[in-house]
């Protein structure tokens, strides 16, 4: 029986160079022993071990293929930002030990933080926290992954007032709990962290509203901070939804799990859905009050934000105010396939504005607003061609057009339509729910899980298909949606605080189809670990008109 295991190092940087090492060696030690840590184009912050993302302090127990994860990679950026949050928590606990700091959402290359037990933080306190963070960076202290017994972990977090983390553990029963340690500070592991504080040099703290921002470098330039770009629309959504969270009495995964276990989750779902409907009604009322000028409602938002169901629910509310909404599908205005632009990889770029026949769309809209009749086109996606149907359309005084599509907020989509006749709605899925006080739920991950379930349910796509496609989807969103979100007249938050409990049973089963030899395995295991934080919620409690039904099925609407 051998006392060694074989490790090979990723061919991207080093070629296939097998070495025999002792079991239990860490990924960092293996890379350093092979002379690889200092020979990469960017600092190594983590590693992929058999396609699973790990910290450099993770022990290797089986023969493995190791690929260094550098700071300038998407995975490395995620590790860096998570490590910055850990660094901030250490510094804040030292400078303001009696405060209860809570992470919020992302905004302008940064995370918004606030204090639950006080109204605001002073400039002096913020400067002291930032100074302590820089001191920790200069000290280059090791950040190490280790494990505690369940009882010791629970006792530790309870004693230090980390109630949301302790509540999260109440609904787990693992004998060992993975944590990260830096000096005397411990926090629960929600993914790999940097090997030492010295790697976390690029950041700043910036006072913002009643809290502050922890700012980090953008993904495309991980070594330098960029000027701050505010996003008041998204911040207003978050603030409104946070107030909803206070109404509902749930702000963390542990609190949601407690409500689920206690058996009163059904009432919670009703209230969450009622708040959604209340907001949609408020938007419909605003449009009705301006119906003498508004002729077109443009709805836009990123993938899986629930735009389609929102549009259907808004249409119902508009009828309450005497308006008759007419849907216009942007998909029917695609250019023929042979005119579709290609992306940088030579694939059809259906998310480009150039994939839309903007001239025909505007000509039809102008005709409708002038009282003329049009013949509605229909796009055949199998043939890649567009044809004119027998369906004819003419607007009467009480009718209003609803146009739903990713380019709805881009002025270049509707250049011939007078500005005062348009009403723009941005749909997002910005949850106020956190995993715990120091760990946010990524809006992007929330949408990705929705899409995994929907694509499997209705499009026959495996998790592997969706995960491979997701980076391209994200690039399209960054080009075509996010730059225009602040031009909206109003924003609607489609997130439901209970949804991950419902989506879990679908998503975990689907993700099991991604195997260790697949290049996106680390994404699958990351999402599986994330979903372990939630107790399953029975799907039967979800109303048929819920936006969530767009993803899990059995909706009362037809799509």
C-alpha positions as CSV (number, residue, x, y, z in Angstrom):
1,X,0.0,0.0,0.0
2,X,1.6,3.3,-1.1
3,X,2.0,6.2,1.3
4,X,2.0,8.8,-1.5
5,X,-0.5,10.2,-4.0
6,X,0.1,11.6,-7.5
7,X,-0.6,15.2,-8.3
8,X,-0.4,16.8,-11.7
9,X,-0.4,20.5,-12.4
10,X,-2.7,22.2,-14.8
11,X,-1.4,22.4,-18.3
12,X,-2.6,26.0,-18.8
13,X,0.6,27.2,-17.1
14,X,3.0,24.4,-16.6
15,X,2.3,21.3,-18.7
16,X,1.5,17.9,-17.3
17,X,4.2,17.3,-14.6
18,X,3.2,14.4,-12.3
19,X,4.7,14.3,-8.8
20,X,4.4,12.0,-5.8
21,X,3.5,13.7,-2.6
22,X,2.4,12.7,0.9
23,X,-1.4,12.6,1.6
24,X,-2.6,15.7,3.6
25,X,-0.2,18.1,1.8
26,X,-2.1,21.4,1.2
27,X,-2.7,22.7,-2.3
28,X,-0.4,25.6,-1.6
29,X,2.4,23.4,-0.3
30,X,2.1,21.2,-3.4
31,X,2.2,24.2,-5.8
32,X,5.1,25.7,-3.9
33,X,7.1,22.5,-3.8
34,X,6.7,22.2,-7.5
35,X,8.0,25.8,-7.9
36,X,4.7,27.0,-9.3
37,X,3.5,29.7,-6.9
38,X,5.9,32.4,-8.2
39,X,5.8,31.5,-11.9
40,X,2.2,32.5,-12.9
41,X,1.2,35.7,-14.8
42,X,-0.9,36.8,-11.7
43,X,-0.7,36.0,-8.0
44,X,-2.2,32.6,-7.1
45,X,-5.1,33.1,-4.7
46,X,-6.7,29.6,-4.7
47,X,-6.7,26.4,-6.7
48,X,-8.9,24.0,-8.7
49,X,-8.3,20.5,-7.4
50,X,-10.0,18.0,-9.7
51,X,-12.1,20.9,-10.9
52,X,-13.3,21.8,-7.4
53,X,-12.4,25.3,-6.1
54,X,-10.3,25.1,-2.9
55,X,-8.2,27.4,-0.7
56,X,-4.4,27.0,-0.7
57,X,-4.7,25.6,2.9
58,X,-6.9,22.7,1.8
59,X,-5.4,19.3,2.4
60,X,-5.1,17.0,-0.6
61,X,-6.3,13.4,0.1
62,X,-6.5,11.7,-3.3
63,X,-4.5,11.8,-6.5
64,X,-5.4,15.1,-8.1
65,X,-5.1,17.5,-11.0
66,X,-4.3,20.9,-9.6
67,X,-4.8,24.1,-11.5
68,X,-3.7,27.4,-9.9
69,X,-6.5,30.1,-9.7
70,X,-5.0,33.5,-10.2
71,X,-6.2,36.8,-9.1
72,X,-7.1,37.9,-12.7
73,X,-9.5,35.0,-13.3
74,X,-13.3,35.1,-12.6
75,X,-12.8,32.5,-9.8
76,X,-9.9,34.5,-8.4
77,X,-11.9,37.7,-8.3
78,X,-14.7,36.0,-6.4
79,X,-12.2,34.7,-3.8
80,X,-10.6,38.1,-3.5
81,X,-13.9,39.9,-2.8
82,X,-15.0,37.2,-0.3
83,X,-11.6,37.6,1.4
84,X,-12.0,41.4,1.6
85,X,-15.3,40.9,3.4
86,X,-13.5,38.6,5.9
87,X,-10.7,41.3,6.4
88,X,-13.4,44.0,7.0
89,X,-15.1,41.8,9.6
90,X,-11.8,41.3,11.5
91,X,-11.0,45.0,11.5
92,X,-14.5,46.0,12.5
93,X,-14.6,43.5,15.4
94,X,-11.3,45.1,16.7
95,X,-12.3,48.7,16.2
96,X,-16.0,48.6,17.1
97,X,-16.5,45.4,19.0
98,X,-20.0,46.2,20.2
99,X,-21.5,47.0,16.8
100,X,-23.6,44.7,14.6
101,X,-22.3,45.1,11.1
102,X,-24.4,43.7,8.3
103,X,-23.5,43.2,4.6
104,X,-26.0,44.4,2.0
105,X,-26.0,44.4,-1.8
106,X,-23.4,45.2,-4.4
107,X,-23.2,48.7,-5.8
108,X,-20.6,50.4,-8.0
109,X,-17.8,47.8,-7.6
110,X,-18.4,47.5,-3.9
111,X,-20.6,46.1,-1.2
112,X,-22.9,48.2,0.9
113,X,-22.7,47.7,4.7
114,X,-24.8,49.1,7.5
115,X,-25.1,48.7,11.3
116,X,-28.1,47.0,12.7
117,X,-27.8,48.5,16.2
118,X,-27.0,52.1,15.3
119,X,-28.1,54.6,12.7
120,X,-24.8,55.5,11.0
121,X,-21.0,55.3,11.3
122,X,-18.9,58.4,11.8
123,X,-16.1,59.5,9.4
124,X,-13.6,58.9,12.2
125,X,-14.8,55.4,12.9
126,X,-14.7,54.5,9.2
127,X,-11.1,55.9,9.0
128,X,-10.1,53.8,12.0
129,X,-11.6,50.6,10.4
130,X,-9.8,51.2,7.1
131,X,-6.5,51.9,8.9
132,X,-6.9,48.6,10.8
133,X,-7.5,46.8,7.5
134,X,-4.3,48.3,6.0
135,X,-2.4,47.3,9.2
136,X,-3.6,43.7,8.8
137,X,-2.5,43.7,5.1
138,X,1.0,44.9,6.1
139,X,1.2,42.2,8.7
140,X,0.6,39.6,6.0
141,X,-1.2,37.3,8.5
142,X,-2.1,33.8,7.3
143,X,-5.7,32.9,6.7
144,X,-6.2,29.2,7.3
145,X,-9.1,26.9,6.7
146,X,-9.7,24.5,9.7
147,X,-12.6,22.7,11.2
148,X,-14.4,22.8,14.6
149,X,-16.7,20.4,16.2
150,X,-20.4,21.3,15.8
151,X,-20.7,22.1,19.5
152,X,-17.6,24.3,19.6
153,X,-18.6,26.2,16.5
154,X,-22.1,26.9,17.8
155,X,-20.8,28.0,21.2
156,X,-18.2,30.3,19.5
157,X,-20.6,32.1,17.3
158,X,-23.2,32.5,20.1
159,X,-20.6,33.9,22.5
160,X,-19.5,36.5,20.0
161,X,-23.0,37.7,19.2
162,X,-22.9,36.3,15.6
163,X,-26.6,35.3,16.0
164,X,-27.4,34.8,12.3
165,X,-24.4,32.4,11.9
166,X,-25.5,30.5,15.0
167,X,-29.1,30.3,13.7
168,X,-27.8,29.0,10.4
169,X,-26.0,26.2,12.3
170,X,-29.2,25.3,14.2
171,X,-30.5,23.7,11.1
172,X,-27.4,21.7,10.3
173,X,-26.1,18.5,11.8
174,X,-22.6,18.1,10.4
175,X,-20.2,16.8,13.0
176,X,-17.5,19.2,11.8
177,X,-17.9,22.8,10.7
178,X,-15.4,24.4,8.3
179,X,-14.2,27.8,9.4
180,X,-11.5,30.3,8.5
181,X,-9.1,31.6,11.1
182,X,-6.9,34.7,11.1
183,X,-5.2,35.3,14.4
184,X,-8.0,35.0,17.0
185,X,-10.8,35.7,14.6
186,X,-13.0,32.9,13.3
187,X,-15.8,32.9,10.8
188,X,-17.7,30.2,9.1
189,X,-16.6,29.1,5.6
190,X,-18.8,29.9,2.7
191,X,-16.0,29.3,0.1
192,X,-12.2,29.6,-0.3
193,X,-10.4,32.6,1.0
194,X,-7.0,34.1,0.1
195,X,-4.0,32.5,1.8
196,X,-2.9,35.6,3.7
197,X,-4.0,39.2,4.4
198,X,-1.0,40.6,2.5
199,X,-2.7,39.7,-0.8
200,X,-5.6,42.0,-0.1
201,X,-4.1,45.4,-1.0
202,X,-6.6,47.0,-3.3
203,X,-9.7,48.3,-1.5
204,X,-11.2,51.4,0.1
205,X,-14.0,52.3,2.4
206,X,-16.4,55.0,1.3
207,X,-19.2,56.6,3.4
208,X,-22.5,56.1,1.6
209,X,-26.0,56.9,2.8
210,X,-26.4,55.6,6.4
211,X,-23.6,53.0,6.0
212,X,-20.5,52.6,3.9
213,X,-19.1,50.8,0.8
214,X,-16.3,48.3,0.8
215,X,-15.0,49.0,-2.7
216,X,-13.0,46.5,-4.7
217,X,-11.2,46.5,-8.1
218,X,-13.3,45.5,-11.2
219,X,-13.0,42.1,-12.7
220,X,-11.2,43.4,-15.8
221,X,-8.5,45.1,-13.8
222,X,-8.0,43.4,-10.4
223,X,-5.1,45.5,-9.3
224,X,-6.7,49.0,-9.4
225,X,-9.8,50.7,-8.0
226,X,-12.0,52.6,-10.5
227,X,-13.9,55.9,-9.8
228,X,-17.1,55.2,-8.0
229,X,-20.2,55.1,-10.1
230,X,-23.4,55.5,-8.1
231,X,-26.5,53.5,-8.8
232,X,-29.4,55.3,-7.0
233,X,-32.1,53.2,-8.6
234,X,-30.7,49.9,-7.4
235,X,-30.1,51.3,-4.0
236,X,-33.7,52.5,-3.7
237,X,-34.9,49.0,-4.6
238,X,-32.7,47.5,-1.9
239,X,-33.9,50.0,0.7
240,X,-37.5,49.3,-0.1
241,X,-37.0,45.6,-0.1
242,X,-35.1,45.7,3.2
243,X,-38.1,47.5,4.7
244,X,-40.2,44.6,3.4
245,X,-37.8,42.2,5.1
246,X,-38.3,44.0,8.4
247,X,-42.1,43.8,7.9
248,X,-41.7,40.0,7.2
249,X,-39.3,39.6,10.1
250,X,-36.8,37.6,8.1
251,X,-33.4,38.9,7.1
252,X,-31.2,35.7,6.9
253,X,-31.3,32.1,5.7
254,X,-31.3,30.9,9.3
255,X,-34.4,32.9,10.2
256,X,-36.1,31.6,7.0
257,X,-35.2,28.1,8.0
258,X,-36.6,28.6,11.5
259,X,-39.9,29.8,10.0
260,X,-40.0,26.8,7.7
261,X,-39.4,24.3,10.6
262,X,-42.0,26.0,12.8
263,X,-44.6,25.2,10.1
264,X,-45.9,28.7,9.4
265,X,-44.1,29.3,6.1
266,X,-47.4,29.3,4.2
267,X,-48.5,32.6,5.8
268,X,-45.0,34.1,5.1
269,X,-45.4,33.2,1.4
270,X,-48.8,34.9,1.3
271,X,-47.4,38.1,2.7
272,X,-44.3,38.1,0.4
273,X,-46.6,37.6,-2.6
274,X,-49.0,40.3,-1.4
275,X,-46.1,42.8,-1.2
276,X,-45.2,41.9,-4.8
277,X,-48.7,42.5,-5.9
278,X,-48.9,45.8,-4.0
279,X,-45.8,47.1,-5.8
280,X,-47.1,46.0,-9.2
281,X,-50.4,47.8,-8.5
282,X,-48.5,51.0,-7.5
283,X,-46.6,50.9,-10.8
284,X,-49.9,50.3,-12.7
285,X,-51.4,53.3,-10.9
286,X,-48.5,55.5,-11.8
287,X,-48.9,54.5,-15.5
288,X,-52.7,55.1,-15.4
289,X,-52.2,58.6,-14.0
290,X,-50.0,59.4,-17.1
291,X,-52.1,57.5,-19.6
292,X,-52.9,60.7,-21.5
293,X,-49.2,60.7,-22.7
294,X,-47.8,57.2,-22.1
295,X,-48.4,54.8,-25.1
296,X,-45.6,52.3,-24.6
297,X,-44.3,50.5,-21.5
298,X,-40.8,49.1,-22.1
299,X,-39.8,46.4,-19.6
300,X,-36.2,45.3,-19.4
301,X,-34.0,43.3,-17.0
302,X,-31.3,40.6,-16.9
303,X,-31.8,36.9,-17.5
304,X,-34.3,35.1,-15.2
305,X,-35.3,38.3,-13.4
306,X,-39.0,37.4,-14.0
307,X,-39.7,40.0,-16.7
308,X,-42.3,37.9,-18.5
309,X,-44.5,37.1,-15.5
310,X,-44.1,40.7,-14.3
311,X,-45.4,41.9,-17.7
312,X,-48.4,39.6,-17.4
313,X,-49.2,40.7,-13.8
314,X,-48.8,44.3,-14.7
315,X,-51.2,43.9,-17.6
316,X,-53.9,42.6,-15.2
317,X,-53.4,45.6,-12.9
318,X,-53.6,48.0,-15.8
319,X,-57.0,46.6,-16.7
320,X,-58.2,47.5,-13.2
321,X,-57.5,51.1,-14.2
322,X,-59.4,50.9,-17.4
323,X,-56.4,50.4,-19.7
324,X,-56.1,47.6,-22.3
325,X,-52.5,46.4,-22.6
326,X,-51.3,45.0,-25.9
327,X,-48.1,42.9,-25.8
328,X,-45.5,43.4,-28.5
329,X,-42.8,40.7,-28.6
330,X,-39.3,42.0,-29.4
331,X,-38.4,38.4,-30.4
332,X,-40.6,38.8,-33.5
333,X,-38.4,41.6,-34.7
334,X,-35.2,39.6,-34.9
335,X,-33.3,40.0,-38.2
336,X,-33.0,36.9,-40.4
337,X,-30.3,34.5,-39.2
338,X,-27.9,35.3,-42.0
339,X,-27.9,38.9,-40.8
340,X,-27.4,38.1,-37.2
341,X,-24.1,39.5,-35.8
342,X,-21.4,37.2,-34.4
343,X,-19.8,37.5,-31.0
344,X,-16.0,37.4,-30.3
345,X,-16.1,33.6,-30.5
346,X,-17.9,33.4,-33.9
347,X,-21.2,32.4,-32.4
348,X,-24.5,34.1,-33.2
349,X,-25.0,37.1,-30.8
350,X,-28.7,37.2,-30.3
351,X,-28.3,39.6,-27.4
352,X,-26.8,42.3,-29.5
353,X,-29.0,45.3,-30.5
354,X,-27.9,44.6,-34.1
355,X,-29.8,41.3,-33.9
356,X,-33.1,43.4,-33.8
357,X,-34.6,45.0,-36.9
358,X,-34.8,48.4,-35.2
359,X,-35.9,50.2,-38.3
360,X,-39.0,47.9,-38.8
361,X,-39.9,48.0,-35.1
362,X,-39.9,51.8,-35.1
363,X,-41.8,52.1,-38.3
364,X,-44.5,49.8,-36.9
365,X,-44.7,51.7,-33.6
366,X,-44.9,55.1,-35.3
367,X,-47.7,53.8,-37.5
368,X,-49.6,52.5,-34.5
369,X,-49.3,55.8,-32.6
370,X,-50.5,57.6,-35.7
371,X,-53.7,55.5,-35.7
372,X,-52.6,53.3,-38.6
373,X,-52.9,49.5,-38.9
374,X,-49.9,47.1,-39.1
375,X,-49.5,43.5,-39.9
376,X,-47.7,41.9,-37.0
377,X,-44.5,39.9,-37.8
378,X,-43.6,36.5,-36.4
379,X,-40.1,35.1,-36.1
380,X,-39.6,31.4,-36.9
381,X,-36.6,30.4,-34.7
382,X,-36.2,27.0,-36.3
383,X,-35.9,28.4,-39.8
384,X,-34.2,31.6,-38.7
385,X,-36.6,33.7,-40.7
386,X,-39.3,36.3,-40.1
387,X,-42.7,36.4,-41.8
388,X,-45.6,38.8,-41.8
389,X,-48.7,37.1,-40.3
390,X,-52.4,37.8,-41.0
391,X,-52.7,39.3,-37.5
392,X,-53.5,43.0,-37.8
393,X,-53.2,45.6,-35.1
394,X,-54.5,49.1,-34.6
395,X,-54.5,51.0,-31.2
396,X,-57.6,52.5,-29.7
397,X,-57.6,55.3,-27.1
398,X,-57.5,52.9,-24.1
399,X,-54.9,50.5,-25.4
400,X,-51.3,50.7,-24.4
401,X,-48.4,48.7,-25.8
402,X,-46.2,46.5,-23.6
403,X,-42.7,45.8,-25.0
404,X,-40.6,43.3,-23.0
405,X,-37.0,42.6,-23.9
406,X,-33.4,43.1,-22.8
407,X,-33.0,46.3,-24.8
408,X,-36.0,48.0,-23.4
409,X,-34.1,50.7,-21.6
410,X,-31.7,51.5,-24.5
411,X,-32.5,54.7,-26.3
412,X,-31.1,53.2,-29.5
413,X,-33.9,50.7,-29.6
414,X,-36.7,53.3,-30.0
415,X,-35.1,56.4,-31.6
416,X,-38.2,57.5,-33.4
417,X,-40.5,57.2,-30.4
418,X,-41.0,60.5,-28.5
419,X,-39.6,60.2,-25.0
420,X,-42.7,61.4,-23.2
421,X,-44.7,58.5,-24.7
422,X,-42.5,55.9,-23.1
423,X,-42.6,54.5,-19.6
424,X,-39.6,52.3,-18.7
425,X,-39.5,49.6,-16.1
426,X,-36.4,47.8,-14.9
427,X,-37.0,44.4,-13.3
428,X,-34.3,43.0,-11.0
429,X,-34.1,40.1,-8.5
430,X,-32.3,41.8,-5.6
431,X,-32.9,39.8,-2.5
432,X,-32.4,41.5,0.9
433,X,-31.9,38.1,2.5
434,X,-28.4,37.2,3.6
435,X,-26.8,33.9,4.5
436,X,-25.5,35.5,7.7
437,X,-24.4,39.0,8.7
438,X,-21.2,38.9,6.8
439,X,-22.3,36.8,3.7
440,X,-24.6,38.1,1.1
441,X,-26.7,36.2,-1.4
442,X,-25.5,37.1,-4.8
443,X,-28.3,38.5,-7.1
444,X,-26.4,36.8,-10.0
445,X,-26.5,33.4,-8.2
446,X,-30.2,33.8,-7.4
447,X,-30.9,34.3,-11.1
448,X,-28.6,31.5,-12.1
449,X,-30.5,29.0,-9.9
450,X,-33.8,30.2,-11.4
451,X,-32.4,29.7,-14.9
452,X,-31.0,26.3,-14.1
453,X,-34.5,25.1,-13.0
454,X,-36.4,26.9,-15.8
455,X,-34.0,25.7,-18.6
456,X,-34.3,22.1,-17.3
457,X,-38.0,22.2,-16.9
458,X,-39.0,23.9,-20.2
459,X,-36.0,23.9,-22.5
460,X,-34.5,20.5,-22.0
461,X,-31.2,21.9,-21.0
462,X,-29.0,20.1,-18.4
463,X,-27.2,22.0,-15.7
464,X,-24.0,21.5,-17.7
465,X,-25.5,23.3,-20.6
466,X,-26.7,26.2,-18.5
467,X,-23.5,26.6,-16.6
468,X,-21.4,26.6,-19.8
469,X,-23.7,29.2,-21.3
470,X,-23.9,31.5,-18.3
471,X,-20.6,33.5,-18.9
472,X,-21.9,34.5,-22.3
473,X,-25.2,35.5,-20.9
474,X,-23.4,37.6,-18.3
475,X,-21.3,39.3,-20.9
476,X,-24.5,40.2,-22.8
477,X,-26.1,41.7,-19.7
478,X,-23.0,43.8,-19.0
479,X,-23.1,45.2,-22.5
480,X,-26.8,45.5,-23.1
481,X,-28.7,45.9,-19.8
482,X,-26.8,47.1,-16.8
483,X,-25.4,50.3,-18.5
484,X,-29.0,51.5,-19.0
485,X,-30.7,50.5,-15.8
486,X,-30.6,54.0,-14.3
487,X,-32.7,55.3,-17.2
488,X,-35.8,53.5,-15.9
489,X,-38.8,55.4,-14.6
490,X,-39.4,52.8,-12.0
491,X,-37.8,49.5,-10.8
492,X,-39.5,46.3,-9.7
493,X,-37.7,43.8,-7.5
494,X,-38.9,40.3,-8.4
495,X,-37.0,38.5,-5.6
496,X,-39.0,36.5,-3.1
497,X,-37.3,35.8,0.2
498,X,-38.7,32.2,0.3
499,X,-37.8,31.2,-3.3
500,X,-34.5,29.5,-2.7
501,X,-36.2,27.0,-0.3
502,X,-38.5,26.1,-3.2
503,X,-35.9,26.1,-5.9
504,X,-33.5,23.9,-3.8
505,X,-35.1,20.5,-4.5
506,X,-35.1,21.2,-8.2
507,X,-31.7,22.7,-8.5
508,X,-29.7,20.2,-6.3
509,X,-31.1,17.3,-8.3
510,X,-30.2,19.0,-11.6
511,X,-26.7,19.9,-10.4
512,X,-25.9,16.3,-9.6
513,X,-25.5,15.8,-13.4
514,X,-22.3,17.9,-13.4
515,X,-19.3,15.6,-12.8
516,X,-15.8,16.2,-11.6
517,X,-14.3,15.9,-15.1
518,X,-16.5,18.8,-16.3
519,X,-14.8,22.2,-16.5
520,X,-17.7,23.9,-14.7
521,X,-17.8,21.4,-11.8
522,X,-16.5,24.0,-9.3
523,X,-19.6,26.2,-10.2
524,X,-21.9,23.2,-9.6
525,X,-20.4,22.3,-6.2
526,X,-20.4,26.0,-5.2
527,X,-24.1,26.3,-5.9
528,X,-24.8,23.0,-4.2
529,X,-22.9,24.2,-1.1
530,X,-24.8,27.5,-1.2
531,X,-28.2,25.7,-1.4
532,X,-27.3,23.6,1.7
533,X,-28.0,26.7,3.7
534,X,-31.7,26.4,3.0
535,X,-34.4,24.0,4.2
536,X,-36.7,22.9,1.4
537,X,-40.1,24.6,1.2
538,X,-43.0,22.7,-0.4
539,X,-43.7,23.9,-3.9
540,X,-47.4,23.4,-3.3
541,X,-47.6,26.6,-1.2
542,X,-46.5,28.8,-4.2
543,X,-49.5,30.6,-5.7
544,X,-50.1,29.9,-9.4
545,X,-49.7,33.6,-10.2
546,X,-46.4,33.9,-8.5
547,X,-43.3,35.0,-10.5
548,X,-41.6,31.9,-9.1
549,X,-44.0,29.8,-11.2
550,X,-42.2,31.0,-14.3
551,X,-39.3,28.9,-13.3
552,X,-40.8,25.9,-11.4
553,X,-43.9,25.4,-13.6
554,X,-47.6,25.1,-13.1
555,X,-48.2,28.8,-13.6
556,X,-51.6,30.2,-14.1
557,X,-50.2,32.2,-17.0
558,X,-49.4,30.9,-20.5
559,X,-45.9,31.6,-21.9
